[in-house]
Every structure is written in structure tokens, then in C-alpha cells.
Amino acid sequence: MNRRTFTSTLALGAASLPLFGKNRKIEIGHTGLTWIPLGGQMNPPPPVNAIVDPQYIKAAIRDISGLGFRGIELFGNQIEAMEAEGGVGKHLEMHKLPLISAYCGTNLSDPAQRSASIAKTVAWAKLVKKYGGKVIVVGPNGVKRDTYKFAEHKADIVTTLNELGKALQDLGLTAALHQHTGTCIESKEETYDILHSVDTKVMKFGPDIGQLQKGGVDPVQVVRDFLPIIHHMHLKDFNGGDKFLGYCPLGEGKVELAKILDLMEGRKLEGRVMVELDSPPPQPIPALDTAKTAKAWLQKQGVKFVKA
């Protein structure tokens, strides 16, 4: 073996090793969103709303467990809907997959809906706790962004978040605010303003990395700035294409995901870092295949999975 061949062999070997030559101390789960066929025109329309259709919930649990991800996030109304099926717990137990969190849409900006909206989220939270979950991902309500005036709603948003966070803390659960495009908390300025104003003893942060990138915000900087209060995360890539609302499987976009993993390395979270990929059409790749792509990329970064 000459020197050039020897050097090339070493380089190939190093490329195949996990980052830093060791396993990362980080546990990665996956949300069930990718398995739900949202949007599109179906004629006739499906008899059951896709988001609460048991077949998609069961498929997500089966596939996420089969790939060895360390937990699942469902929507609050999915867990509620599964009660009519005997509860989501038996499916989680069958596949030995822990429920970590639930995404719960909550009206934060309208004070007239505050009490009812908090009560709805708390009801979902009780089901999450029943099945062993720990985190409620607080999804802000949608607004008409072209006419929306954040300053007029900020005080109401903060009040609702604080009241909801305290109610969830009383249940022994962790609330994590999730900024989202098209909602009352979308921009960098809005996100920073709310997080600097809210009571972070009861309301933590669960950023969506891909949505930050889509909104023109540096997600690495946001994570760095709020790292002490981040207890949950949606790890998502973005390439701006015409598939998956511009998102893409991990490693195929422009998000500096490895830097995000570096920041989250070894942190003790109440929740998880959750892989996510939106599912509205066109969705040219099955959910299972996108999750396999994500797993392969994460393994190259040194992330360990439950199963090989």
C-alpha cells in the first residue's frame, strides 16, 4: 500500500465514524405528523378527519418504534380520539415506544377564549400524563398575518401562557412554547419578545428549527440565545423546494443541523429532540422512507438508536 492509498483509506475510515469519534449523548424521537395525509383534494372526502384517523396514528407508532427512535409526539386531539379505540396506550406498549409529548393548539391572543382554550389544553394534558408523556407543546393560534398587530396582543399572549404554564406545572407536566409560521408568534422579534416577557419558571421553549430557517431566522443563534429554557425541539430541515411545504428530510436542506446537535449535546431535557417533516402534498416520499433518511443522517452524526 503506497502513501496515497494509505491516506485515502484513512480518510474513508474517518468519514464513516460518528462525529467526534464517539456516540452523541442525545436522545432523538420523531413526531407523528409525517404520517398524516394533510391537505389535498379527496373526492369523496375521507369519512374520518385524517389527523384523528386511527390508522395513521397506529402507523406512526409502528414505524417510529421499528426504526428505534426514542419516543413519539402526537397531537392532543389524536390522543383524545384514540380513547374511543381503547386508548393509545395499548399501541405504545405493544411497540415499546414511549409517548413523550403532545402538540396542543391553544388560542393565546384572544382573551375572550382564554378560559375555554386553557381548559381544552389541560384536558389533553391529562391524557398525555395518563400515558406517560411529560411535555405539552403549546402551539399558538393562527392569525391573518397581513393585518395582525403583535403589539396589540402581546399582553394577552403573555397572560395566557403564564396561566397555562402554571396549570400544566400543577399537573406535573412541562409546557414548551412552539413558535410557528402563520400564527400570533411567528417572527424572530415576536419570539424573543414573548420569551423575554413570559414566566420561564412555568413556560419553557420548544423551538421548531426548520420553521425558524424558513422564516429567515438563524436557528443556531436562537437555540444558543435560549438554550437554558429549551426543553423540547422539533428538528426539521428546509430547502425551500415545492415539496413538504419547503421542508425536506434531514441532511438534504440548508439548516445547520449538526451545530444544533452540538448545542443540545448532553443536555437533560424534560422532552426530546423530535425529528419532524410536514406532510401536506406533494409528498413524493412515504413517511417511513423520510424517517429512514433522517435516521441514517443522525447515525452519521453519532446519534444512537434503540435498535440497529
C-alpha positions, 0 to 999 in steps of 0.5 A: 500500500503506497502513501496515497492509498494509505491516506485515502483509506484513512480518510474513508475510515474517518468519514464513516465514524460518528462525529467526534469519534464517539456516540452523541449523548442525545436522545432523538424521537420523531413526531407523528405528523409525517404520517398524516395525509394533510391537505389535498383534494379527496373526492369523496372526502375521507369519512374520518378527519385524517389527523384523528384517523386511527390508522395513521396514528397506529402507523406512526407508532409502528414505524417510529418504534421499528426504526428505534427512535426514542419516543413519539409526539402526537397531537392532543386531539389524536390522543383524545380520539384514540380513547374511543379505540381503547386508548393509545396506550395499548399501541405504545406498549405493544411497540415499546415506544414511549409517548413523550409529548403532545402538540396542543393548539391553544388560542393565546391572543384572544382573551375572550377564549382564554378560559375555554382554550386553557381548559381544552389544553389541560384536558389533553394534558391529562391524557398525555400524563395518563400515558406517560408523556411529560411535555405539552407543546403549546402551539399558538393560534393562527392569525391573518398575518397581513393585518395582525398587530403583535403589539396589540396582543402581546399582553394577552399572549403573555397572560395566557401562557403564564396561566397555562404554564402554571396549570400544566406545572400543577399537573406535573407536566412541562409546557414548551412554547412552539413558535410557528409560521402563520400564527400570533408568534411567528417572527424572530422579534415576536419570539424573543419578545414573548420569551423575554416577557413570559414566566420561564419558571412555568413556560419553557421553549420548544423551538421548531428549527426548520420553521425558524430557517424558513422564516429567515431566522438563524436557528443556531443563534436562537437555540444558543440565545435560549438554550437554558429554557429549551426543553423540547425541539422539533428538528426539521430541515428546509430547502425551500423546494415545492415539496413538504411545504419547503421542508425536506428530510434531514441532511438534504436542506440548508439548516445547520443541523449538526451545530444544533446537535452540538448545542443540545449535546448532553443536555437533560431535557424534560422532552426530546429532540423530535425529528419532524417533516410536514406532510401536506402534498406533494409528498413524493416520499412515504413517511417511513422512507423520510424517517429512514433518511433522517435516521441514517443522517443522525447515525452519521452524526453519532446519534444512537438508536434503540435498535440497529 
